[in-house]
Amino acid sequence: MSKANSVLHAFRNDDCGMVSAIGIILIVTIISLGMIVGLTTYRDQVIQELGDLAVSLESVDQSYSVVVHGTTSHFEDTESLEDEAGDAPACISLAVDASPE
């Protein structure tokens, strides 16, 4: 046990506990590159999922047919969820007055 304590004491006293600046710069650089790559991948996957959601919403069809006691009732959904060409997206106002900065 005393040998382990002496080894730990020697490591602690070596270089007076100072960390070299090169080591810190290397660690910060590696962490920064990892964050950039990770966040870029995250962004790409979120955009992919939003695109998949848009495609699924575009193909929603609410048509139905019901038969009750021989009487048939049906509804055909012919309304598209797409905006007409040149129209602004529904419920989104893009009118922003220009202001000098």
C-alpha positions as CSV (number, residue, x, y, z in Angstrom):
1,M,0.0,0.0,0.0
2,S,2.9,2.4,0.8
3,K,4.4,1.7,-2.7
4,A,1.1,2.7,-4.4
5,N,1.0,5.9,-2.2
6,S,4.6,6.7,-3.1
7,V,3.8,6.3,-6.9
8,L,0.8,8.5,-6.6
9,H,2.8,11.0,-4.7
10,A,5.5,11.0,-7.4
11,F,3.0,11.5,-10.2
12,R,1.4,14.4,-8.2
13,N,4.7,16.1,-7.6
14,D,5.9,15.7,-11.2
15,D,5.8,18.9,-13.2
16,C,4.4,20.6,-10.1
17,G,0.9,19.6,-11.2
18,M,0.9,21.9,-14.3
19,V,-0.6,20.8,-17.6
20,S,1.1,21.7,-20.8
21,A,-0.6,24.1,-23.1
22,I,-0.1,21.9,-26.1
23,G,-2.1,19.1,-24.4
24,I,-5.0,21.5,-23.6
25,I,-5.0,22.8,-27.2
26,L,-5.0,19.3,-28.6
27,I,-7.8,18.2,-26.4
28,V,-9.9,21.3,-27.1
29,T,-9.3,20.8,-30.9
30,I,-10.4,17.2,-30.8
31,I,-13.5,18.0,-28.8
32,S,-14.3,20.9,-31.2
33,L,-14.0,18.8,-34.3
34,G,-16.1,16.0,-32.7
35,M,-18.8,18.5,-31.8
36,I,-18.8,20.0,-35.4
37,V,-19.1,16.5,-36.9
38,G,-21.7,15.4,-34.4
39,L,-23.9,18.5,-34.7
40,T,-23.7,18.4,-38.5
41,T,-24.8,14.8,-38.5
42,Y,-27.6,15.7,-36.1
43,R,-28.8,18.6,-38.3
44,D,-28.8,16.3,-41.4
45,Q,-30.8,13.6,-39.7
46,V,-33.4,16.1,-38.3
47,I,-33.8,17.6,-41.8
48,Q,-34.2,14.0,-43.2
49,E,-36.9,13.2,-40.6
50,L,-38.8,16.5,-41.3
51,G,-38.7,15.6,-45.0
52,D,-40.1,12.2,-44.3
53,L,-42.9,13.8,-42.2
54,A,-43.7,16.2,-45.0
55,V,-44.0,13.3,-47.5
56,S,-46.2,11.4,-45.1
57,L,-48.5,14.4,-44.5
58,E,-48.7,14.9,-48.3
59,S,-50.1,11.4,-48.8
60,V,-52.8,11.6,-46.1
61,D,-56.1,10.5,-47.5
62,Q,-59.2,10.9,-45.4
63,S,-61.6,9.1,-47.7
64,Y,-63.9,6.6,-46.1
65,S,-66.9,4.4,-46.8
66,V,-69.4,3.0,-44.2
67,V,-72.3,0.5,-44.7
68,V,-75.0,0.5,-42.0
69,H,-78.1,-1.7,-42.5
70,G,-77.5,-1.8,-46.3
71,T,-77.2,2.0,-46.6
72,T,-73.8,3.2,-47.9
73,S,-72.3,6.5,-46.9
74,H,-69.0,7.6,-48.2
75,F,-66.7,10.6,-48.5
76,E,-63.9,11.2,-51.0
77,D,-61.2,13.5,-50.0
78,T,-60.3,15.5,-53.1
79,E,-58.7,18.5,-51.2
80,S,-55.0,18.6,-51.5
81,L,-52.7,19.7,-48.7
82,E,-50.5,21.6,-51.1
83,D,-50.5,25.4,-51.5
84,E,-51.3,26.8,-54.9
85,A,-48.4,28.1,-56.9
86,G,-47.5,31.6,-55.9
87,D,-49.5,31.6,-52.7
88,A,-47.8,32.2,-49.4
89,P,-47.9,29.2,-47.0
90,A,-51.0,29.0,-44.9
91,C,-51.0,30.9,-41.6
92,I,-47.5,32.2,-42.2
93,S,-47.0,35.9,-42.6
94,L,-43.8,36.8,-44.5
95,A,-44.4,40.5,-44.6
96,V,-41.6,42.1,-42.7
97,D,-40.9,45.8,-43.0
98,A,-37.3,46.7,-43.8
99,S,-35.5,48.7,-41.2
100,P,-32.2,50.4,-41.3
101,E,-29.5,48.9,-39.2
